């Protein structure tokens, strides 16, 4: 979106983006998010980065997703060890995605 002065973004950006913008002779308007706004913007950023990965399927976009996931984990205080433990438990109970199984349909079997 553009206004009379420039383009409006209203999104979470990496820490050095304002410096980068200034180095190009532009003037960024920023603020530091509080906890509730930060949480909302992190979720929006995850969606943005996931959409970008789905469009391009590049390692750079996957790296961006991992950066956002790391920020989400820090914000929510999810420890990497706990996440891995939950992942392993789910994999043990339900499996992984290694066999590439596609569920096409589930039919109810009527008992007579």
C-alpha positions as CSV (number, residue, x, y, z in Angstrom):
1,X,0.0,0.0,0.0
2,X,1.3,3.5,-0.8
3,X,0.5,6.8,0.8
4,X,1.6,10.3,-0.1
5,X,5.0,9.7,1.6
6,X,5.9,6.1,0.7
7,X,4.9,2.4,0.9
8,X,3.2,1.0,4.1
9,X,4.2,-2.5,5.2
10,X,3.0,-3.0,8.8
11,X,4.9,-6.3,9.1
12,X,7.6,-7.9,11.2
13,X,11.1,-7.5,9.6
14,X,14.6,-8.8,10.4
15,X,16.5,-6.7,12.9
16,X,18.9,-5.2,10.4
17,X,16.3,-4.2,7.8
18,X,16.0,-0.6,9.1
19,X,19.8,-0.1,8.7
20,X,19.6,-1.5,5.2
21,X,16.9,0.9,4.2
22,X,18.8,3.8,5.7
23,X,21.9,2.8,3.7
24,X,19.9,3.2,0.5
25,X,19.0,6.8,1.5
26,X,15.5,6.0,2.6
27,X,13.9,6.7,6.0
28,X,12.1,3.8,7.7
29,X,9.3,4.4,10.2
30,X,9.4,1.6,12.8
31,X,8.3,0.7,16.3
32,X,9.1,-2.1,18.7
33,X,6.2,-4.5,19.1
34,X,4.8,-5.5,22.5
35,X,4.3,-9.2,23.3
36,X,0.7,-9.4,21.9
37,X,1.5,-7.6,18.7
38,X,4.8,-9.5,18.3
39,X,2.9,-12.8,18.6
40,X,0.4,-11.8,16.0
41,X,3.1,-10.5,13.6
42,X,5.2,-13.7,14.1
43,X,2.2,-15.8,13.0
44,X,1.6,-13.6,10.0
45,X,5.4,-13.8,9.1
46,X,5.2,-17.6,9.3
47,X,2.3,-17.6,6.8
48,X,4.2,-15.0,4.6
49,X,7.4,-17.1,4.5
50,X,5.5,-20.3,4.0
51,X,3.6,-18.8,1.0
52,X,7.0,-17.6,-0.4
53,X,8.5,-21.1,0.0
54,X,5.4,-22.7,-1.7
55,X,5.8,-20.3,-4.6
56,X,9.6,-20.7,-5.1
57,X,10.6,-23.9,-3.3
58,X,14.1,-22.4,-2.6
59,X,16.5,-23.1,0.3
60,X,16.6,-19.4,1.0
61,X,12.8,-19.4,1.7
62,X,13.2,-22.6,3.9
63,X,15.9,-20.7,5.9
64,X,13.5,-17.9,6.4
65,X,10.8,-20.3,7.7
66,X,13.4,-21.7,10.1
67,X,14.3,-18.3,11.3
68,X,10.7,-17.5,12.0
69,X,10.2,-20.9,13.7
70,X,13.2,-20.1,16.0
71,X,11.6,-16.8,16.9
72,X,8.3,-18.4,17.7
73,X,10.0,-21.0,19.8
74,X,11.9,-18.4,21.8
75,X,8.7,-16.3,22.2
76,X,6.6,-19.2,23.4
77,X,9.5,-20.7,25.4
78,X,9.4,-24.0,23.5
79,X,12.7,-25.7,24.1
80,X,14.4,-27.5,21.2
81,X,14.8,-30.6,23.3
82,X,11.1,-30.6,24.2
83,X,10.0,-30.1,20.6
84,X,12.2,-33.0,19.5
85,X,10.8,-35.2,22.2
86,X,7.3,-34.4,21.1
87,X,8.2,-34.9,17.5
88,X,9.8,-38.3,18.2
89,X,6.8,-39.4,20.3
90,X,4.4,-38.5,17.5
91,X,6.6,-40.3,14.9
92,X,6.7,-43.4,17.1
93,X,2.9,-43.4,17.6
94,X,1.8,-42.3,14.1
95,X,4.9,-42.6,11.9
96,X,6.7,-40.0,9.8
97,X,6.3,-39.1,6.2
98,X,9.0,-41.4,4.8
99,X,6.7,-43.9,3.1
100,X,5.0,-41.1,1.1
101,X,1.5,-42.5,1.8
102,X,-1.5,-40.5,0.4
103,X,-4.8,-41.1,2.1
104,X,-7.4,-41.1,-0.6
105,X,-10.6,-42.0,1.2
106,X,-12.0,-43.6,4.3
107,X,-15.1,-45.7,4.1
108,X,-17.3,-46.8,6.9
109,X,-17.8,-50.5,7.0
110,X,-21.4,-51.4,7.9
111,X,-21.7,-54.3,10.4
112,X,-24.6,-56.7,9.8
